[in-house]
């Protein structure tokens, strides 16, 4: 799933190619992709794109005082830029194409989604805040106002584990499964450590790891073509998706905890005092 760094890079990529250009037509190819009906997609026809913005993991195309086209790529969605588009409109079917944005003068982009679980979502709205997922977002971790004090306040309530807190879009916007693993590895903390139990010093360490990990990932992704961002993300990850490989810090074998629909990776030496985590849904340290 594209997370904050990749979506930030996509925003920059699209800004260079869309701002100042006119939308000729927005053509859905999958009925399930469009989550709104008012205003209709046709309200975007003939509108000039004035800005491209990121909202957590959402991307939004603004058209001045006109509607916004907002989309979330979900787990298997992606954006494919095309300098030349076919003349014929896309046909609904079983292929990966979900929606096409055609620009006046030629070119545009496709939104595609692989697999059978169709979660890619597109919204045509008057205000991005009309999208439920955007309305509930927590603060953006790259925003200047995301201070250590704000972060400490987000960790203080309830008995939640660090992995879950970092991934919760209602707490912090934009961090997903991969970068939460990377942040916790950089901070040398167990994914199942209780967030409210961190000391002030530990909170400061985690805050620094969060900011550094995300900013470095954004810098690696900056300027990359949309087609190259997935590969760039994989090459930059130190523990996520690297089960069985040596930890780049200590050399211990990276371990995995699998859940019903996802998994996490961690280094026992760096993060759990050398003890592997039980590979079950409610994991605890093995005795």
C-alpha positions as CSV (number, residue, x, y, z in Angstrom):
1,X,0.0,0.0,0.0
2,X,1.3,3.5,-0.8
3,X,2.0,5.4,2.4
4,X,2.9,9.0,3.2
5,X,6.3,9.1,1.4
6,X,5.0,7.5,-1.8
7,X,1.8,9.6,-1.8
8,X,3.9,12.7,-1.2
9,X,6.1,11.8,-4.2
10,X,3.0,11.2,-6.3
11,X,1.7,14.6,-5.3
12,X,4.9,16.2,-6.6
13,X,4.9,14.1,-9.7
14,X,1.4,15.1,-10.6
15,X,1.9,18.7,-9.7
16,X,4.5,19.0,-12.4
17,X,2.2,17.4,-15.0
18,X,-1.3,18.5,-14.1
19,X,-1.3,22.0,-12.6
20,X,-2.4,24.5,-15.3
21,X,-3.8,21.8,-17.5
22,X,-7.5,21.2,-18.2
23,X,-9.4,18.0,-17.5
24,X,-11.2,16.8,-20.6
25,X,-13.0,13.8,-19.1
26,X,-12.9,11.5,-16.1
27,X,-13.9,8.0,-17.2
28,X,-14.7,5.3,-14.6
29,X,-14.0,1.8,-15.8
30,X,-15.1,0.0,-12.6
31,X,-18.5,0.8,-11.1
32,X,-17.3,0.2,-7.5
33,X,-14.5,2.7,-7.6
34,X,-16.7,5.9,-7.4
35,X,-17.9,6.6,-3.9
36,X,-19.9,9.8,-4.5
37,X,-22.5,11.0,-6.9
38,X,-23.0,14.7,-6.1
39,X,-21.3,16.6,-7.7
40,X,-21.1,14.2,-10.7
41,X,-17.8,13.4,-12.3
42,X,-18.9,15.4,-15.3
43,X,-18.5,18.6,-13.2
44,X,-14.8,18.2,-13.6
45,X,-14.9,18.4,-17.4
46,X,-13.3,21.5,-18.7
47,X,-11.9,22.5,-15.3
48,X,-8.3,23.6,-14.9
49,X,-6.2,21.7,-12.3
50,X,-4.9,24.3,-9.9
51,X,-3.2,22.2,-7.2
52,X,-2.4,18.6,-6.2
53,X,-2.4,17.9,-2.4
54,X,-1.8,15.0,-0.1
55,X,-4.1,14.3,2.8
56,X,-2.6,11.4,4.8
57,X,-2.7,8.6,2.2
58,X,-5.3,10.4,0.0
59,X,-4.5,12.5,-3.1
60,X,-6.6,15.4,-4.1
61,X,-6.8,17.4,-7.4
62,X,-8.2,20.9,-6.9
63,X,-9.9,22.8,-9.7
64,X,-10.1,26.3,-8.3
65,X,-13.6,27.0,-7.1
66,X,-14.8,23.8,-8.8
67,X,-15.0,20.2,-7.4
68,X,-12.0,18.2,-6.1
69,X,-11.1,14.7,-7.4
70,X,-9.9,12.8,-4.4
71,X,-8.6,9.2,-4.5
72,X,-7.2,6.6,-2.1
73,X,-5.1,3.9,-3.8
74,X,-5.7,1.3,-1.0
75,X,-3.6,-1.8,-0.8
76,X,-3.3,-2.8,-4.5
77,X,-4.1,0.4,-6.3
78,X,-1.6,2.5,-8.4
79,X,-1.4,5.5,-10.7
80,X,0.0,5.1,-14.2
81,X,0.9,8.2,-16.1
82,X,0.4,8.1,-19.9
83,X,1.6,10.6,-22.3
84,X,-0.8,9.2,-24.9
85,X,-4.2,7.7,-24.1
86,X,-6.3,5.5,-26.4
87,X,-9.0,7.4,-28.3
88,X,-11.7,4.9,-27.3
89,X,-13.1,5.2,-23.8
90,X,-12.2,2.4,-21.4
91,X,-14.5,-0.6,-21.3
92,X,-15.7,-1.9,-17.9
93,X,-14.4,-5.4,-17.3
94,X,-12.3,-7.6,-15.2
95,X,-9.0,-5.9,-16.0
96,X,-7.0,-3.7,-13.5
97,X,-8.2,-0.4,-15.0
98,X,-10.5,1.4,-12.5
99,X,-10.6,5.0,-13.7
100,X,-9.0,7.2,-16.4
101,X,-8.4,11.0,-16.3
102,X,-8.0,12.4,-19.8
103,X,-6.4,15.8,-20.2
104,X,-7.2,18.3,-23.0
105,X,-4.4,18.3,-25.5
106,X,-3.5,14.7,-24.8
107,X,-2.2,12.4,-22.1
108,X,-3.5,11.8,-18.6
109,X,-3.4,9.0,-16.1
110,X,-5.1,5.7,-15.2
111,X,-5.9,4.4,-11.7
112,X,-5.5,0.7,-11.6
113,X,-6.0,-2.0,-9.0
114,X,-4.7,-5.5,-9.0
115,X,-6.3,-8.5,-7.3
116,X,-9.9,-9.4,-6.4
117,X,-10.4,-7.2,-3.4
118,X,-11.4,-3.9,-4.9
119,X,-10.8,-1.1,-2.3
120,X,-9.5,1.7,-4.5
121,X,-11.8,4.7,-3.8
122,X,-12.5,7.8,-5.8
123,X,-14.5,10.8,-4.7
124,X,-15.8,13.9,-6.5
125,X,-16.5,16.5,-3.8
126,X,-16.8,20.2,-3.2
127,X,-14.4,20.1,-0.3
128,X,-11.8,17.3,0.6
129,X,-13.2,17.4,4.1
130,X,-16.4,15.9,2.7
131,X,-14.5,12.6,2.3
132,X,-15.1,10.6,5.5
133,X,-11.6,9.2,5.5
134,X,-10.1,12.7,5.3
135,X,-12.4,14.2,7.9
136,X,-11.3,11.7,10.5
137,X,-7.5,12.0,9.9
138,X,-5.2,12.8,12.8
139,X,-2.4,15.3,12.4
140,X,0.1,15.1,9.6
141,X,3.5,14.0,11.0
142,X,5.4,16.2,8.6
143,X,3.5,19.3,9.5
144,X,5.4,22.0,11.5
145,X,2.7,21.9,14.2
146,X,3.4,18.1,14.8
147,X,5.6,18.8,17.8
148,X,6.9,16.4,20.5
149,X,4.2,17.7,22.8
150,X,1.5,16.9,20.4
151,X,3.0,13.4,19.8
152,X,3.2,12.7,23.5
153,X,-0.4,13.6,23.9
154,X,-1.4,11.2,21.2
155,X,0.4,8.3,22.9
156,X,-1.0,9.0,26.4
157,X,-4.5,7.7,26.2
158,X,-5.7,4.1,26.6
159,X,-3.8,0.8,26.6
160,X,-2.8,0.5,22.9
161,X,0.3,-1.0,21.4
162,X,2.7,1.1,19.5
163,X,2.2,-0.6,16.2
164,X,-1.5,0.0,16.3
165,X,-1.2,3.6,17.4
166,X,1.2,4.4,14.6
167,X,-1.0,2.8,11.9
168,X,-4.2,4.4,13.2
169,X,-5.1,7.2,10.6
170,X,-7.3,8.8,13.2
171,X,-4.3,9.3,15.5
172,X,-1.5,10.1,12.9
173,X,-2.1,10.5,9.2
174,X,-0.2,8.6,6.5
175,X,1.7,5.9,8.3
176,X,0.9,2.3,7.3
177,X,2.2,-1.2,7.9
178,X,5.6,-0.8,6.3
179,X,6.7,2.5,7.8
180,X,5.4,1.7,11.3
181,X,7.8,-1.3,11.2
182,X,10.6,0.9,10.0
183,X,10.0,3.6,12.7
184,X,9.8,1.1,15.5
185,X,13.1,-0.6,14.3
186,X,14.8,2.8,14.2
187,X,13.5,3.6,17.7
188,X,14.6,0.0,18.9
189,X,11.1,-0.6,20.3
190,X,8.8,-3.6,20.3
191,X,5.7,-3.3,18.1
192,X,3.7,-4.6,21.1
193,X,5.0,-2.1,23.7
194,X,2.2,-0.1,25.3
195,X,2.2,3.4,24.0
196,X,1.1,5.0,27.2
197,X,3.9,3.3,29.1
198,X,6.7,5.1,27.4
199,X,8.9,7.4,29.5
200,X,9.5,11.0,28.3
201,X,12.9,10.0,27.0
202,X,11.5,7.0,25.1
203,X,8.7,9.2,23.6
204,X,11.4,11.7,22.4
205,X,13.3,8.8,20.8
206,X,10.2,7.5,19.0
207,X,9.3,11.0,17.9
208,X,12.8,11.5,16.4
209,X,12.7,8.1,14.7
210,X,9.3,8.8,13.2
211,X,10.3,12.1,11.7
212,X,13.7,10.9,10.5
213,X,12.3,7.8,8.9
214,X,9.5,9.6,7.0
215,X,11.6,12.5,5.9
216,X,14.4,10.2,4.6
217,X,11.8,8.1,2.7
218,X,10.3,11.3,1.2
219,X,13.7,12.5,0.0
220,X,14.5,9.1,-1.5
221,X,11.1,9.2,-3.4
222,X,11.3,12.8,-4.4
223,X,11.6,13.3,-8.2
224,X,10.9,9.6,-8.9
225,X,8.6,8.7,-11.7
226,X,5.3,7.2,-10.6
227,X,6.3,3.9,-12.2
228,X,9.5,3.7,-10.1
229,X,8.1,4.5,-6.7
230,X,7.1,1.0,-5.7
231,X,10.6,-0.3,-6.3
232,X,12.1,2.7,-4.6
233,X,10.1,2.0,-1.5
234,X,11.2,-1.6,-1.3
235,X,14.9,-0.8,-1.7
236,X,14.7,1.7,1.2
237,X,13.1,-0.5,3.8
238,X,15.4,-2.1,6.4
239,X,13.1,-4.6,8.1
240,X,9.6,-4.6,6.6
241,X,9.2,-7.3,4.0
242,X,12.7,-8.7,4.8
243,X,11.8,-11.8,6.9
244,X,14.8,-14.1,7.2
245,X,17.3,-11.6,6.1
246,X,20.0,-10.1,8.4
247,X,19.2,-6.9,10.3
248,X,21.3,-4.1,8.7
249,X,22.1,-2.8,12.2
250,X,23.0,-5.9,14.3
251,X,23.0,-8.8,11.8
252,X,20.3,-10.8,13.7
253,X,17.7,-12.5,11.5
254,X,14.6,-10.4,10.9
255,X,11.5,-12.2,12.2
256,X,7.8,-11.9,11.3
257,X,4.4,-12.0,13.0
258,X,1.6,-12.9,10.7
259,X,-2.0,-11.9,11.1
260,X,-5.1,-12.8,9.1
261,X,-4.6,-10.1,6.5
262,X,-1.1,-8.6,7.1
263,X,2.2,-9.2,8.8
264,X,4.9,-7.2,10.6
265,X,8.6,-7.6,10.7
266,X,11.1,-6.7,13.4
267,X,14.6,-7.5,14.7
268,X,14.6,-9.4,18.1
269,X,18.1,-8.1,19.1
270,X,17.3,-4.4,18.3
271,X,13.7,-4.4,19.5
272,X,12.7,-7.1,21.9
273,X,15.7,-7.9,24.0
274,X,16.7,-10.9,21.8
275,X,13.3,-12.7,22.4
276,X,11.2,-13.6,19.4
277,X,7.6,-12.7,19.4
278,X,5.0,-15.4,19.2
279,X,3.6,-15.6,15.7
280,X,-0.1,-15.3,16.5
281,X,-2.8,-12.6,16.5
282,X,-2.4,-11.6,20.1
283,X,1.4,-11.9,20.3
284,X,3.3,-11.9,23.5
285,X,7.0,-12.5,24.1
286,X,7.8,-16.2,24.2
287,X,8.8,-17.3,27.7
